Every structure is written in C-alpha cells, then in structure tokens.
Amino acid sequence: MNLNPIVRAVKYSDRKNYLLVYIDPRSGKRVSRSAKTANRREAEREAARWEAELQEGIHATSNNMSWEAFRERYERQVSQEQAPKTLQKVISVFNSIEAICRPRQLGDLSDLRLAYYKDELLRTSSVNTAVSYLAHMRAALNAAVEWGVISHAPKLPRIKRGKGFKLMRGRAVTDAEFQKMLAATPSVVGDAAAESWQFLLKGLWWSGLRLQEACELFWAGYRGHVIDMDGKWPMFMIRGELEKGRRDRRLPMAPEFAELLKSVPSELQKARVFEPQARREDAPTPQPHRVGEIIAKIGQAAEIVVDADARTGNPTKFASAHDLRRAFGYRWARRVMPAILQKLMRHASVQTTMQYYVNLEADDVADTVWATISNTSSNSGQSENLAGQDCWP
C-alpha cells in the first residue's frame, strides 16, 4: 500500500484562492486546505511543498505524531500569527493538558480522556477558565485536522452554563473605592514608588486601557502602542501584533486621559508612559503579569471586594486592573451609544460591549424612577405620601 499522498492544487469557481487537496492513504478521507493564493504557479509550488512535508513525515498521522512535536509546531504557528498574550494562554492550556492527561502521542487525546480533562478543570478551576481552556484546545485540534495530522478532531465536551450563570468575576469600582485604592498604594509598594503606581492607576481609570496595553504604551516611536497628541483630537495608535484584534488601529482617547497625559512635564515624556517602580530601587520595572498582581494587592489592601461566594459571603476577588477598565466602561455607557463605546473600549465585537458594559447599574435606573416621581409631584403641587398611604406607625 502506497502511503505517500499526492497533493493537487484545485481551483473552484466559488473560491478566490486555489485549494490544496489529497486523499489520506490510511483513512481514505479527503484532506484539504487553502493555498492562500489565486496564482496557479504559486499554488502548485505550495502543493509540492506540502506533499514533501507529508512524505518526509513532518505531518504524521495521529497514530505516530508525538504530542511534543505537535505542541512545538502549534505554538510556533500561534507565535507567528497571533498576539503574545494568546501564545501565553496556549502555553498555559498545553501545560494543563500535560499535567492532567499526560499524552505521549497526539492520538492519546481521545474523547474519553478529554471528557476527563474537562471534569478536572471544573474541579480545580473556575467555569470561565474551563470554557476558555477548552476553546483553545478545540482550536488546536482543528488546526491538526487542517494540517492533515489527524482526519478528524476528537469530540471536546461543551460546558453548559446555567440560566443564572455569572459571566464576570468582578464589577466596576466606584469613585470612592478608587480613591481608597490610591490611598492604600503606599502600603503595598512603599512611599518611594507610590507616585508611579498611583499614576498608573489613574491612567487605567481614565483611559479604559487593558493592563497589557497600558504597559506597552509609549510617548512616541515605533514600539508598542503610541499616543498621538498632534492631530485635531488625541488618539491611540494601536499596533496589531500586540493587540487582541490583530489589526493596526487609530482609536480615540477619552478627554480625561488626554488631560492626565498633558499634566506630565515634557522632559519626562520619554519611552513608556507608565513605568511603575519596584519597591527596591535597584530592581527593574515589573513585568505586566506582576503589575497585575500588585494592583490586585492594592485592591485587597483597600478592602475593595468585587466578588464573593454566594453561600458564605466570603470575598473571592478584590479590585483588579480589569475592574478599573469596567468602571471606565460604565461611566461612558451613560454618555454615549454602544457603537461609540465599542471604539473607546477597543472591542472587536459590539456584542462584547453590550454584554459587559452597557447594562447600567440599578442606581441609574433608580435615579430615573425617583426623578420622574419628583417631577410629577412638583407639577401637580402635591407633597403627600407617594403611595397615598399612612406612614409608619
């Protein structure tokens, strides 16, 4: 039996690009992927390249491709095509797969073993974490199918959320709570470094930036994200390779954040906008993940509880950098329509904006209700009990 597949470049009338196709000699199933070109000669070269890889065993079948080889290739692809934060998440997912399932070959990840993986995730992690990890594994296994490594992806169990499931672990921080965080900062980072951390907290509060975006924000140049204060309105220059959406974008800046930036003396406007200092003077600037941990410690020191166990009432989460971003979203949801808020929050989909930020809090509804009653009473000249009933006792 000839196990060497022959790859052909095929052009279909309903497709812009050529399709690379071969028949898996072991399963007899048709395997295909896009050549990513409409040029016939380039498509044929890509077909020859893929065929050579298949015959050399780079794309082995699930029976003999090691998990280590698969992991190495997929992480390389993610590092080339997606944001660094996505790569870190994939690495965490694969580490958990190895810890729980211990695969030696890619084919070891059967339906049964992945069901066990889901159960262990739910036992040791939050539902949000489990859903996210399974989504990344699904994408990785689908990539294996696309490469021709496996003929079909094993069935990954889905997690069904209950009707009252709480998606967000946290809430928007109030203005009074934010002031408490600023006051608690010296107790966590020390007096010498406190000012630099308070400036970062104010930046997150007024900008709505994600923590990673804030840590990669520069005054000028070609690294990271850059602020542009020279146009009609202040703008962010968001670079796609560092951002979730993977697209270079020029986006508006909230006026309050622009005013905060203008307050910085020109001689200090060098390199990164935010450089929170370490407690030790000789230590380097903390990495983004460490910055997030320290902000969470500031939230804990300020005793700002943003999530608690529904049964015991014990705190499960204190204010974090993302809760400051939520506060920005709630503030601007009161001022602008969802399409504008989507741009300010830099969401890829308006559905995210609607789901997380446009649900105004009960206080806003109560303000409207009481203002309506107050106006009605004033117009009618009545001051009696609103319900028309006697008051206590």
C-alpha positions in Angstrom: 0.0 0.0 0.0 1.4 3.4 -1.0 1.3 5.7 2.0 2.7 8.7 0.2 -0.1 11.2 -0.5 -0.2 13.2 -3.7 -1.3 16.8 -3.2 -3.1 18.7 -6.1 -3.9 22.4 -6.5 -7.5 22.7 -7.4 -9.5 25.9 -8.5 -13.2 26.1 -7.8 -15.4 28.8 -9.3 -16.8 29.8 -6.0 -13.5 30.3 -4.3 -11.0 33.1 -4.8 -7.9 31.0 -4.0 -6.7 27.6 -5.0 -7.4 24.6 -2.7 -4.8 22.1 -1.9 -6.2 18.6 -1.8 -5.1 15.0 -1.1 -6.6 11.7 -0.1 -5.3 10.3 3.2 -4.0 6.8 2.3 -4.7 5.5 5.7 -8.3 6.7 6.2 -9.3 7.2 2.6 -10.7 10.6 3.6 -10.2 13.8 1.6 -8.0 16.4 3.3 -7.7 20.0 2.1 -6.5 23.5 3.0 -6.3 26.8 1.2 -3.2 27.6 -0.8 -3.8 31.2 0.1 -3.1 32.4 -3.4 -5.1 32.8 -6.7 -1.9 32.3 -8.8 -1.7 28.8 -10.3 2.1 28.6 -10.3 2.3 29.7 -6.7 -0.4 27.2 -5.7 1.4 24.3 -7.4 4.6 25.3 -5.6 2.7 25.3 -2.3 1.2 21.9 -3.2 4.6 20.4 -3.8 5.9 21.9 -0.6 3.0 20.3 1.4 3.4 17.0 -0.3 7.2 16.9 0.5 6.4 17.6 4.2 3.8 14.8 4.2 6.2 12.3 2.6 9.0 13.3 5.0 6.8 12.6 7.9 6.6 16.2 9.2 2.8 15.8 9.0 2.5 12.4 10.6 -0.9 10.7 11.4 -2.3 10.8 14.8 -1.0 7.3 15.4 2.6 8.3 15.3 2.9 12.0 15.8 4.2 12.8 19.2 2.4 15.3 21.4 5.7 17.2 21.8 6.1 17.7 18.1 2.5 18.8 17.7 2.8 21.2 20.6 6.0 22.7 19.2 4.5 23.3 15.8 1.2 24.8 17.0 3.0 27.1 19.5 5.2 28.3 16.6 2.2 29.0 14.4 0.5 30.9 17.2 3.6 33.0 17.9 3.7 33.9 14.2 0.0 34.7 13.7 -1.4 35.8 17.0 -0.8 38.2 19.9 1.9 37.4 22.5 -0.9 37.1 25.2 -2.6 34.4 23.1 0.6 32.4 22.9 0.9 32.6 26.7 -2.6 31.4 27.1 -1.9 28.5 24.7 1.2 27.5 26.7 -0.9 27.5 29.9 -3.5 25.3 28.3 -1.0 22.8 27.0 0.7 22.7 30.4 -2.6 21.8 32.0 -3.2 19.1 29.3 0.2 17.6 30.1 -0.5 17.7 33.9 -3.9 16.1 33.7 -3.9 13.9 30.6 -0.1 13.1 30.2 -0.3 12.5 26.4 2.7 10.9 24.6 1.1 10.9 21.2 -1.4 13.3 19.8 -3.7 10.3 19.3 -3.8 9.8 23.1 -6.3 12.7 23.4 -9.4 10.6 22.9 -13.0 11.7 23.5 -12.9 9.9 26.9 -9.6 11.5 28.0 -10.8 15.0 27.0 -14.0 14.5 29.0 -11.8 13.6 32.0 -9.8 16.8 31.3 -13.0 18.9 31.4 -14.1 17.3 34.7 -10.7 18.0 36.3 -10.7 21.6 35.0 -14.1 22.2 36.6 -12.9 20.6 39.8 -9.8 22.8 40.2 -10.7 26.0 38.2 -13.5 28.4 37.6 -16.1 27.8 34.9 -14.7 30.7 32.9 -11.2 29.2 32.9 -12.6 25.8 31.9 -14.6 27.3 29.0 -11.5 29.3 27.8 -9.1 26.3 28.0 -11.5 24.0 26.1 -11.9 26.7 23.4 -8.1 26.9 22.9 -7.8 23.1 22.8 -10.6 22.9 20.2 -8.8 25.4 18.0 -5.5 23.5 18.4 -7.1 20.2 17.4 -8.9 21.8 14.5 -5.5 23.1 13.3 -4.3 19.5 13.4 -7.1 18.5 11.1 -6.3 21.4 8.7 -2.6 20.3 8.6 -3.7 16.7 7.8 -2.2 15.4 11.0 -5.5 13.8 12.0 -8.5 13.1 9.9 -11.0 14.5 12.4 -10.8 16.2 15.8 -11.8 14.3 18.9 -15.1 15.4 20.4 -14.5 18.1 23.0 -17.2 18.3 25.7 -19.0 21.7 26.0 -19.8 23.3 29.3 -23.5 24.3 29.7 -23.9 27.4 31.8 -27.0 27.6 34.0 -29.6 30.3 33.4 -28.3 32.4 36.2 -24.6 31.9 35.5 -22.5 34.9 36.3 -20.1 35.6 33.4 -18.0 38.4 35.0 -15.9 37.8 38.1 -15.8 41.3 39.3 -17.6 44.6 39.0 -17.0 48.3 38.3 -15.1 50.1 41.0 -16.9 53.2 42.3 -15.2 56.6 42.6 -15.0 56.4 46.4 -13.4 53.0 46.1 -10.9 54.2 43.6 -9.8 56.9 46.0 -9.3 54.2 48.7 -7.1 52.3 46.2 -4.9 55.4 45.7 -4.7 55.9 49.4 -3.7 52.3 50.0 -1.0 52.3 47.3 2.0 53.3 49.6 1.3 50.5 52.0 1.7 48.0 49.2 4.6 49.4 47.0 6.3 51.7 49.5 6.4 55.5 49.7 9.2 55.9 47.1 7.3 54.0 44.4 3.8 55.1 45.3 3.6 58.1 42.9 4.5 56.0 39.9 1.8 53.4 40.8 -0.8 56.0 41.5 -0.2 57.5 38.1 -0.7 54.0 36.5 -3.9 53.5 38.5 -5.2 56.9 37.3 -4.2 56.0 33.8 -6.2 52.8 33.9 -9.2 54.6 35.5 -9.4 57.4 32.9 -8.2 55.5 29.7 -10.0 52.2 29.8 -6.8 50.5 28.6 -6.2 46.9 29.2 -3.3 46.3 31.5 -1.1 44.9 28.7 -2.0 47.9 26.5 -1.0 50.3 29.3 2.3 48.6 29.9 3.1 48.8 26.1 2.1 52.5 25.8 4.8 54.8 24.6 5.0 58.6 24.2 6.5 58.2 20.7 8.4 55.9 18.3 7.6 52.6 16.7 7.4 50.2 19.6 4.2 49.1 21.3 1.2 51.4 21.3 1.8 55.1 20.8 -0.1 58.2 21.8 -0.7 60.9 19.1 -1.4 64.3 20.6 -0.6 66.3 17.4 -3.9 65.9 15.5 -7.3 67.6 16.0 -8.1 65.1 18.8 -5.7 63.0 20.9 -5.5 59.4 19.6 -4.1 55.9 20.3 -2.0 54.2 17.6 -2.7 50.6 18.4 -0.3 48.1 16.9 -1.9 44.8 15.8 0.9 42.5 16.7 0.4 43.4 20.4 -3.4 43.6 20.4 -6.2 41.1 20.6 -7.8 42.1 17.3 -4.5 41.7 15.4 -5.1 44.9 13.4 -3.3 48.2 13.4 -5.8 50.8 14.5 -6.1 54.5 15.2 -8.6 55.0 18.0 -10.0 57.9 20.1 -8.7 58.8 23.5 -11.0 59.8 26.4 -10.6 63.5 27.2 -9.9 62.9 30.9 -7.0 60.6 30.0 -5.7 63.2 27.5 -5.7 65.8 30.3 -3.8 63.4 32.6 -1.1 63.0 29.9 -0.9 66.8 29.4 -0.1 67.2 33.1 3.2 65.3 32.6 6.2 67.6 32.1 7.7 67.4 28.6 11.1 66.4 29.9 9.5 63.2 31.5 7.7 62.2 28.3 10.2 59.6 27.3 9.9 55.9 26.5 7.0 54.2 28.2 4.1 56.3 29.5 3.7 54.1 32.6 6.8 52.8 34.5 5.7 51.7 37.9 8.7 51.3 40.1 9.7 48.3 42.1 9.9 48.6 45.8 13.7 48.1 45.6 15.4 50.9 43.8 17.9 48.6 42.0 15.1 46.3 40.7 13.9 46.5 37.1 10.3 47.6 36.2 7.9 44.8 36.9 6.6 42.7 34.0 2.8 43.1 33.1 1.7 40.0 34.9 3.5 41.1 38.1 2.0 44.6 37.7 -1.5 43.0 37.6 -0.7 41.0 40.8 0.4 44.2 42.6 -2.7 46.1 41.6 -4.8 43.3 43.0 -2.8 43.5 46.2 -3.6 47.3 46.3 -7.3 46.4 45.8 -7.1 43.9 48.7 -5.3 46.5 51.0 -8.1 49.0 50.2 -10.6 46.2 51.1 -12.5 46.6 47.8 -14.3 43.4 47.3 -15.7 42.9 43.8 -16.8 39.3 44.0 -17.8 37.0 46.9 -19.0 33.5 47.5 -22.8 33.5 47.2 -23.2 30.9 50.0 -20.7 32.1 52.6 -20.3 35.8 51.6 -16.5 35.4 51.9 -14.5 37.6 49.4 -13.3 35.7 46.4 -11.8 38.6 44.4 -10.6 42.1 45.2 -10.4 45.0 42.8 -8.0 44.5 39.9 -6.8 46.4 36.8 -9.7 45.0 34.8 -12.3 46.3 37.4 -10.9 49.8 36.7 -11.5 49.2 33.0 -15.0 48.1 33.8 -15.5 51.4 35.7 -14.4 53.3 32.6 -17.0 51.3 30.5 -19.8 52.0 32.9 -19.0 55.8 33.1 -19.0 56.1 29.3 -22.0 53.9 28.8 -24.0 56.7 30.5 -22.7 59.2 28.0 -22.5 57.5 24.6 -24.2 55.0 22.3 -22.9 51.4 22.2 -21.1 51.9 18.8 -19.0 54.7 20.3 -18.4 52.8 23.5 -17.1 49.9 21.4 -14.4 52.2 19.9 -13.5 53.6 23.3 -13.2 50.1 24.8 -11.4 48.7 21.6 -13.8 45.7 21.5 -13.6 43.6 18.3 -17.4 42.9 18.6 -20.2 45.2 19.7 -21.7 42.1 21.4 -18.9 42.2 23.9 -19.7 45.9 24.6 -23.4 45.2 25.1 -22.8 42.1 27.2 -20.3 43.6 29.7 -20.7 47.3 29.8 -24.0 48.8 28.6 -26.1 47.3 31.4 -26.3 50.4 33.6 -26.4 49.7 37.3 -29.5 49.8 39.4 -28.6 53.3 40.8 -29.0 54.8 37.3 -32.5 53.2 36.9 -33.4 54.3 40.5 -32.3 57.9 39.7 -34.6 58.0 36.7 -37.6 56.5 38.6 -37.3 58.9 41.5 -36.7 61.9 39.3 -39.9 61.0 37.4 -41.9 60.8 40.6 -40.3 64.0 41.9 -41.2 65.9 38.7 -44.8 64.5 38.7 -45.3 65.7 42.3 -43.8 69.1 41.6 -46.1 69.6 38.6 -49.2 68.6 40.5 -48.3 70.6 43.6 -48.8 67.6 45.8 -46.5 66.7 48.7 -48.4 63.9 50.3 -47.2 60.3 50.7 -46.4 58.9 47.2 -48.4 55.8 47.8 -51.3 57.6 49.3 -51.0 55.6 52.5 -50.3 56.4 56.1 -46.6 56.3 57.1 -45.3 54.2 59.9 -46.5 53.6 62.6 
